[in-house]
Amino acid sequence: GTSVQILNEDGRAPSGVLVCAMFCFCHLFNNPVPAMQLLSAKRPGSGLWPSHRRYIGYVCSMVSEKPSLPHSKPLVIKALTVSPVPCFNKQRSGCRPFCDVLIGETKIFTTAQEYERMREHRVQEGKVVFPLGVSVHGDVVVSVYHMRSTIGGRLQAKVSNTQIFQIQFHTGFIAPGTTMLKFNKPELDACDSPEKYPQLFHVILDIEVEGVDKQKDLTPPWEHVCIDFPMAAQTLRNTVGQKGMYANLVLHQQSMDFR
């Protein structure tokens, strides 16, 4: 039979996203959840985060019967609200948080300061609000960390950071007119210590989608070539096979094999 080989040296998650995106591109599934379930059944422990599900969903929206392609308008993240206050300090009474904003892999903004100037937020306060006022465009990562100080060698304080959560999204899929994005705990990445998050933990981004398109430095792939998505998907289905799971999908290095 026909084999599709995916070679990847960046770990299990990127190859898993690619496979799920291919399932959706081929219209085997029209939403990311069953695609991820099939991946998990064939390769347990795929390590996909909620943001991966979000991006697979973007592929679904681009190849649907009524395709939704991303716009080029930047958006302003006015503020970020974390509620209730998570318990990351040693006393489990609150945290000393700061926020980083990245576009792709480039950090463009941080609220971090020297440890002595960082405020500790207590559980009793109910929430943490970060005023941001940052304009972003494209792939955006918002990460919040707890800053902690420990005694190192020669009794010198050593500062280390523990990630509280992370959000990833693409601005092109945020509808114009949207003013708030709410993420419940199951929609956040890197929440690895459940006991540190109060019930109903959630994050709110206050945003404004700008009215003017941002001039592109590079032509996005969905604009570079006029793709007939249904025809391209049918061609891929014919190439890979028609056995429901697209015969012999093999991931070298991850030892995944669909037959």
N, C-alpha and C positions, 0 to 999 in steps of 0.2 A: 504494500500500500504506500500511499504518499505520506511523507513525513515533513513536518515543519519544525525546524530546529531553532531554538532561541538561545543564543550565547550571551551570557551576562556575568560580569565580574563584580557587580555592585550589590550583591546580596539577593535575597529571595523576594523582597517586596517589589522592586522595579519590574522584574520579570513577571510577577503575579499580576501587576497592574496591566502590563502589556497583553497578557493572555486574556484577562477579563475584558479589556477594551476590544480585542479581536472578536471575542464572542458577541459583544454588542454590535460591533461594526458589521458582522455577518448576519445580524438580526436573529441570532439564536435566542437572544434575550433582549427585551426592550427596557430593562432597568438593571442596575448594578447588583442588586441583592442575589438573584439566582445565579448570576455569573460568578460571584464570589463564593457562593455555596458549592457550585460545581468545582471550582478551583480547590476549595478546602476539602472536599470529599476525595479528590484525586491526589492532593498534596497537602496533608494536614500541617498546620503551623505555618501558614503562608506569611504571617506577620503583617497583614494589611491593616492600616489605620483608617479611622473615619475620613480623613482627607483623601485617601486613595479612593474610597467609595465615592466621594464627591467628584473627583476628577473622572472616574469611570462614568459617572452620571453625565458629565459634560459631553463625553463621546456619544452617549445615548441620545442626548438632545440634538446633537449635530447630525445624526444619521436617521432621525425619526422621519415619519411621513411628511411632517411639516418642520423641516430643519430649523433649528435656532442657532445661528452663528454668533460668536461673541462680538460685542461692540468695542469701540476703541476709546470710550470715554473714561478718563481717570475718575477716581473717587477720593474724597477727603474722609479720613477716619478722624472724627472730631473727638471722640472719647471712647474709652473702654471701661466697662463696669464689671467687676467680679463679685458675685454674691452667691451664698454667704461667704464669709472670710474663711479660707482653708487653713488647716492647722499644720504648719510646716516647721515651726520653731521647736526647740527642745522641750519646752513646757507644754506643747500642743495647745497653745492659747492663741495662736495667730501666725503671722508671717511678716517678713520684711521684703515686700515684692518690688520688682521693677519689670519694665516692659521693653522688649526689643521689637522693632518693625523692620522686616527685610523685603526687598524686591528680588525675587530669585534667591541668590546666595549672598547678596550684598546688603549689609546692614545700613539702613538710611536714618535710623532714629533710635534712641534709647533714653529711658528715664533713669538709668543707673547713675549713682554718684558714689563718692567715697562712703565706706561703711558707716562712719560716724554721722553722716548727714542723711542716711536712709531712715525713713520712719517705719516703726513697727506698727502694724495694724492688728487690733485685737478682735476676737470673735464677736464681742459685744457690739462692735461698730456696725455689724451687719453686711457691709460691703466695702469694696475698695474701688475708687474711681481714679482713672488715669486720664487727665486732659492731654490730648495728643495733637490734633490739628495737622495731620500728616497727609500729604497728597501721594497717592499710590496708583500704579497702573500695571496690569499684567498679573504675573504670579506673585502673590503676597503671602508672607509668613508673619504671624503675630505670635510671639512667645513671651510668656511670663515666667519669671524665675523668683525663687526665694534666695536672698543673700544671707549667708551665715558666716560667722567668724569663729574659728577654732584656734586653740593655742598650739603653735607649731614648735619647732626647735628653738632653743634659747629663749623660751617664753615669748616668742614673737607671734602676734596674731596673724592667722592665715585666713584669707577670705575665699570661700568657695560658693558656687551657685548650684542650686537644685531646681530643675525645671518643674514648674507646677502644671502647665499645659501649653499646648501649641495649636494654632489654627492656621490652615492653609486654604486659600481660595484664589480664583481668577476673577479680576474685576470685570472682565467682559461678560460674565454671566450674571452680574448683579443688575437687575432691571432698573432702568432710569426711573426716578421717583422714589426708590427705596430709601428709607431714612433710618432703619434699624435692622441689624442682623443679630438674631439670638441663637446661641449654641448651648444646648443642654450637655450634660457631662458625656453621654454616649456619642456626641458629635465632636468631642475634643480629642486631640492626639496627646500621647505621652502622660496620661493619667494612670500611672503605674502603681500607686499606693492608695487603694480605695478608702482605707481608714482615715486618711488625711482630708477627705472631702466631705463636707456636711451634706445632708439630704437636700435635694433640689438644687444642687450646685449648678450654676449656669454663668454664661458670659454674654454681655451685650455690647455690640459695637454700634455707636451712633455715627452714621455716615451721611454723606451727601454725594450723589453721582453728579459730576460736573456736566455742563451742557454741550461743551465743545470737544470734538474728537482730538485725541493726542496725535501729533505727527509721528508716524512710525519710522524708527531707525531701520528696521528690517521688515520685509513683507511677511505677514503671518502665513503659515503653510496652507491654511484654508482659503487664502486669497491668491496664492501663487499660481495654483492650477485650478481650473474650473472642473470639479470632480462631480460626476454623476454618481452620487453615493449608492443608490440602489443597484446600478449597473456594476459599480466597483465591488460591492458586497457580493453580488451574484457571481462575479468572476472569481472572487476569493473562495466562495463556497465550492464552486466547481473545481478549483485547483486543489483545495485541501481535502475535499471528499464530502459525501452526503450520508454519513453514518450517524448523524445526530450529535456526535461529539467530535466530528472532524478528524477522523482516523489518524492515529499515530502522532499526536501532538507531543513532541519530546522536548523537554528542557534539560539540556546537558548541564552539568554541575549541580542541578537541583534534583536530578534523577526522577523527573516527572514524566509519565507516559500515559497518554490517553489512547486506548485501542477500541 
